[in-house]
Amino acid sequence: MRAPVLDNRLRKLRLDHHEMTQQRLADLVGVTRQTIIAIESGKYAPSLVLAFRIAKVFDLSIELVFQYRV
């Protein structure tokens, strides 16, 4: 059985949202830029609370930002 994967559209959303920087998103959600980099690259899965914060920045549901694949 394959390990579950959490995909995301963060990079596209940031760029579509007035070319928001990783640092700006990090500041808005209360994490470091390195955390945003790790999430975007799929090396780190955010907590549920952080996922909600990120989705709220873009005024989207979590499912439109993150996609869970089994």
Buried (B, 14 or more C-beta within 10 A) or exposed (E): EEEEEBEBBBEEBBEEEEEBEBEBBBEBBEBEBEBBBBBBEEEBBBEEEBBBBBBBBBEBEBEEBBEEEE
